[in-house]
Amino acid sequence: MPTATPLTLLPNPEPFRAAVDAFARRLEAQGGSPRTVSAYTRDLDRVASALAARRPGLVLGDVTPALLDDVLSGPAITAGTRGAPSSSATLHRLKASVRSFFAWAEETGMVSSNPARFVRLQRLNPKPPVFLTEREKRQLLKTLRQTDTREARRDRVIIEMFLGTGIRLQELVNLDVDDVDLDAKHIRIVGKGSVPQVKFLKTDLRSLLRGYLAERRRMGVGDTTALFLSNRDTRLTARQVARRLDTWVGAAGISKHLGPHALRHTFATHLYAKSGDILIVQRALGHASVSTTQVYTHLVDGALEDAMERL
């Protein structure tokens, strides 16, 4: 990795901000998703503001372990924007951002030693993922089928893609038409860490995609390569997909708060319930370690316990 310019040579008046910008560019170059990079940047901006309040004119090399501990335990960090205490998950993520940032700063020569080396992360009890039950999934898809508009047909393909492949939101909006190979029964994606992956398309999903692609060609969208298009024939954004899902979940009468990632959880939970093979689920999700996938065994075990209680 090339050595970065020492921070003292970076332009004033915001050397700390300049370092955060450089770190964000590094994350992007390593394949970090826009949401991940944005979360890191927000956390580091918050810490930078708290440090500047304590020590106006502070540069990165002036940050000491004691000063960093003082700021991380102070109200600017421990209290949320509305005065309520920051959640354990928020503080955990923020400290993880700080650790990653200063480890990178030391590695690139921006600081002579890592002031975050003593920052400790408390182990969090992960919340069980939110997912649709089989009944809720059927209700959502039934609601989509009952509306026969161009927008509804597109949204149905999107939601069926989530439920049928476990694709991530950013992976989905990045899809181009050329990434779909119906004859080979798969789509090509670029997963986390810029790792190319192939996802299998089941028969029903291939039929939906075939119809969607035929309609897309008939509409004549010019040179747009994106698979999923907005009403203006531009690539759908992640925010637009999330809003469309909200609309359909509400129309289906489902009271759960569901983001697109909940559909990935739904795919994984139902796949494990049907296969009983956690390694199949790991491969389908593209997880590097099976320990990441292990949560779905607990979800299915909990469903089994509920079913047995009703016997």
N, C-alpha and C positions, 0 to 999 in steps of 0.2 A: 504494500500500500504506500503511495507516495506521501512524503512528509508535508504536512500543511504549514502554511506560513504562521509563525508565532503570532499570538493574539495581539501583542503590543504593536504590531505593524498593521493591524487591521484598521479600517477607517473609523474615526470617531464621528459622532459622540456616543455611539452605542456598540462598543466592542463586544459586550455580552450578547447583544441581539445578533451581531454579525456571526458570532460563533454558533448560535442557535440556527441561523439560516444555513450555515455550512453543514451542520449536523443533519438538518432536514434534507438537504441535497444528497447527503451520503445515504440516508435511509431510502430515498427515492431511487438512487442508483443501485441499491441492493435489492430492489423489488418490493419495497414496502408499499402497502396500499395507501391511497390518499387519506383514508380515514385514520389509519395508524399514524401517518406522518403528522396529520392535523392534531391528533390527540397528544403526541409527544410535544409538538410546538406549543400548544395551549398550556400544558403542564410546566414547561420550562419558562415560558413567558411569566407565568404566575410566580415561580420561584425567583426569577430575575427581578420582578417588581418588588418582591418582599426583601430581597437582598439590597436593592437600590434604596429602599426606604430606610434600611438600617445604616447603610454606608453609601451615601450619594457619591457618584463618580466611580463606583467600584468597577474594576476590571476583573476578568476571569481569574487571572493569576493571584488575585488578592483573597479569593475564597478559601477559607480554612475549614477543617473538619468542625471546629467549635462553632464557627459562624454558621455553617450549614445546618448543624444540629439545632442551633438556636432558632433559625428561621423555620425549619421544618416542624418544630414543636410550638411555634408561635401562632397567634390567632389568624394571621394573614393566610396561613395554610390550613390550619385545623378547623377553621370556620368556613362555611360555604358562602356563596354570594348573598344569601338572604339572612345570614347570621346563624343559621342552624349548623350544628357540627357536620363536618365533612364525613361522608360514609367511609367505612373501613376499606371498601373497594376503591374509592377515589384516592385515598391516601396511599394505598398499596400501589396503584398505578402511577401516581405522581412520584413516589420514591423510586420505583423501577425506572421511570424516565430519567430521573436525576442520576441514578447509578450508571445507566447506559451512556448518558451524555458525557459525564466526567471520565468514564473509562475510555471513551473515544477521544476526548480532549487530551488525556494523558498519552494515549497511543500515538496521536498525531503531533505531539510536542507543544500543544497550546498551553498546557500546564506542566510543571515539573513533577508534581505528584498529585494523586487523585484524592481530593477532599471528601469524596463520597464513599471512600473505601470502608468506612465504619457504619454506613447507613444499613440498617438491617430491615429485611422484609418479614413481616409476620405472616405465617401461613394462614390463608383464608379458607374457610369452609365454602366450597363452591356451591352456588345456587343451582338447583336442578334446572336443566334447560326447559323452556316452555315449548310445547309442541301440540299439534292437533291430534285428537283421538281419531279413530277410524270413522266414527259417526260425524265428527266435525269436518273431517276432510271430505267425506261424501257430500255433506251439505254445501261446503264451499264450491266444489266442482259442479254440483247441481245448479247452484245460483249462476255460475258463469255460463253454463250451457243454455240457460233460459233466456239469455240476452244475446240476440243475434245482430251485433253491430261489428264494424271493423275493429273498433277499439276493444270490445269485449273478446273478440276472437284472438286478438293479439295477447290480451291479458291472460286468457286461458292457457295459451301456449307457454307464456312466461311462468305462470304458477305451476303448471304441469311439469315444466322443466325443473323448477326447484324441487318439487315433490318426487320427481322420477329420476333425478340424477344426484341430488344433494349439492348442486353447484352453489358457490358463494355469490353474493350480490355483485361484487365488482367483476368477478369472472363472467357473470351473465351479461352485464352491460358492455363488456369488452368484446363480446362475440361478434365476429363478422360472418357474412353469408358463407364465405369459403371455409369457415371452421366446421361447417356441417357436412358430414358425409353419410347420407342416408343409405347408400349401397353397402358401406362398411359398418353401418349401424352404430356410429359414434359421432361425438363432437370432440374437437381439439380445444383445449383451454391452456392458459398459462396460470398455474396455481401460485400459492405463496412461495416467496423466494425465487420467483421467475422460473419455476420448474414446469416444463411442459407435461401435460397429462392428457389422457384420453378417457372420455366417459361414455359408457354404453347407453344406447337409446333403445328402450323397449318398443314393442310393436305399436302400441297405441300412441306413444309419443312421436314415433316416426310418421305415423299417419297425420297427426296434427301438424307437424312441421312441414310435411309435404304440401298440405293444403294452404298453410300460411305462406310458404315460399311462392306458391303459384299465384296467390292473391297479391303478394308483394310485387311480383313481376308484372301483373296486369295493371297495377296502379302506376307503374312507371316512375320510380323514385330517382332516376338519374344515376349519378356515379356514387351514391351513398353506399358504403360497404357494410355498414352496421346491420346486424341481423334484426334487432328490435328498434323500431322507429317511433318517434313521437308523432303527434298530429301534424307537425310541421315538417315531417320527413327528415328529421335529424336524429342522431343517436339518442336513445333514451338515457337519462341520467339515473344514478342510484337513488336520488331523492324522488324522482318521478315514479320509479318502480315501487318504492316504499309507500308513496301516497296512493297509488293504484291498489296495492294490496290492502291498505287501510279501508279503502272504499268497498272492496269486495267482502272483506271480513265483516264489516258492518252490515252490508246488504244481506249476508248469510245469517245474520242474527247471532254471531259468535261473540261472546262478551270478553274473551281473552284479549290482552294487548299483545299483538303479534307483529314482529318485524320480519323482514325476509329471512333472517338467519333462523327464525323459528321453523321455517319450512325445511331448512337443512336438517334441523334437529328431528323434525317429523319424519323425513326420509330415513335417517339413521335409525331412529327408534323402531319404525315399522319394518325396516330391513332386518334388524337383529331379531325382532319378534318372529319373523317368518323363517329366517335362516338358522338362527341359534348359533351363528358362527361370527365371533367378534373380528376375526381376521378378514372376513369378507367385507364387513363394515369398514374396517380400517382402510382397505384397498379402495373401496368405493368413495370414501371421503378424502383420500389422499393424505392421511395422517402419517407423519414420519415415525411416530411411536404408537404402539397399541395402548399405552397408558393413557393417551389423550382420548382414545375411543372408549375406554373402560366405563365411562359414565353411563353409556347407553345400556349396559347390562343391569345397572342398578335401577334405571327407569323401568325396564321391562320386568325386573323382579318385583318392583312395587306394584305394577299393574297385575301381575300374577297373584300377589297377596290380596289385592282388592277383589279380584275375581273369586278367589277361594273363600273369602269372607262372605260372599253373597251366595255360596252354595247352600 
